[in-house]
Amino acid sequence: MTAARESIHGQWSSRWIFVLAATGSAVGLGNIWRFPYITGESGGGAFVLVYLACVVLVGLPIMMAEILLGRRGRRSPINTMAALAEDEGLKPAWRYLGWMGVLAGFVILSFYSVVAGWAVAYIVYVASGTFAGATIETSQGIFDGLTGSAGSLVLWHSLFMVMVVVVVARGVQGGLEQAVKYLMPALFAMLLLLVGYALFSGDAVSALHYLFEPDFSKITGDAVLTALGQAFFSLSLGMGSIMIYGSYLPNDASIPQTSIIIAAADTLVALLAGLAIFPIVFGYGLEPGQGPGLVFITLTIAFGHMPGGQFFGGMFFVLLTVAAWTSAISLLEPVAAWMVESFGWSRLKSCLVGGGGAWLLGIGSALSFNHWAGFAPGGRNFFDWSEFLSTSVLLPLGGMLIAVFAGWRMRLASTMEEMGGGPSAMFRAWLGLILFVAPVGVLVVFLEGTGLRALLVDALGRLAASVFG
């Protein structure tokens, strides 16, 4: 019986530890700078409503499906998909869905570690007073100096990767669980403290208008596509992280309930991050719409002029590092678990090989900002290609196939068993979404991310013109 299958890696000690771990996987660098920025630029509160609708209709159903597959397989994503395909009498080629997710997570970890290294470096820079009295020119110069130095980028990239390997090598309960048990409450505590500091020392009114005042005139087709993509990527779907974490979930935990809590916590962190950043930005007359530059260039100017800026600025980049750390350990875990299962290696050896491979690949991304900056085949450098292939191709394809496998290929009895054992209203709603809505939504994300949507629209236009013109 598949229900009797157990993970050789152990399991979470409680449902709440799983919630913390999965939330840690979902909350990352994108939550801290990207979500608040696109919210303000895309209609404020109106965009939040559209985003929440996309989470409910696309993100949550796929998250539930990924957890369902993980818990039923109780193995790494690659071996889970192979086992479930056999259980359901399907072709063994479905194991390549597991490979797709693990490969995507591995590539993401390689360049994610480089960017996370910036946050680690900035803890030192800001806390030591480097930005005291900084202007836009000096702040830009410091950032350019960091990214322009291959040695510095590799150093911080290496330090961050060591932090990740140390946690994952200690196992599920000794490493992952202990990390999220302390890091996630610390993240929320730091975030709330920074929100209080920002609201009282900055321009809270302008920030609240920017983030939450509904402007439905800005809800265009592009804004909806942005919300759809953010809903998918923000929940760490399609990269094996949620599936492997789901494989450690106790049998008595409710998949729908835990998924809803994780999605709500992920969105809450993103909005709180906006309240920690934008009161300071508006209070000091700075430009809010700068993406990554908002954090590493614009915000550091404010910290350099604020009372207590060294302390709170340093705390902000500790927060950023913790968010990156909890996400990165979930990216290495599927690789390490697969090596333990497939080769019989120890956790330490698996993490050293997997983490070392991601570290080596990440050097290419680090060099993209300096020595290899001019090497850009197809208009993309090494960093850009790594991001494009993983986040625009592998992740949405993986998410779409997860929806197809769980909704169309698994037996109804199998999915009902994992989702609660009966045809409840929640199960029927999930089934309808995973069958029809979620696959189409992720397909749209894939077409948009790869640029195929424009080609498809153009081809259809030409076809229509030839037929009716």
GISULZI-V292887 format. One record per helix or strand of 2 or more residues. SS is the DSSP state (A for helix, B for strand). FROM is the first residue (numbers start at 1). TO is the last residue. If there is no record, write none. Layout:
# GISULZI-V292887
ss = <SS | SS>
from = <FROM | FROM>
to = <TO | TO>
This chain:
# GISULZI-V292887
ss = <A | A | A | A | A | A | A | A | A | A | A | A | A | A | A | A | A | A | A | A | A | A>
from = <2 | 15 | 29 | 45 | 77 | 92 | 136 | 150 | 172 | 204 | 216 | 221 | 241 | 255 | 292 | 309 | 347 | 377 | 382 | 412 | 425 | 452>
to = <4 | 26 | 41 | 73 | 87 | 127 | 147 | 169 | 201 | 212 | 218 | 234 | 246 | 283 | 305 | 343 | 367 | 379 | 409 | 419 | 450 | 468>
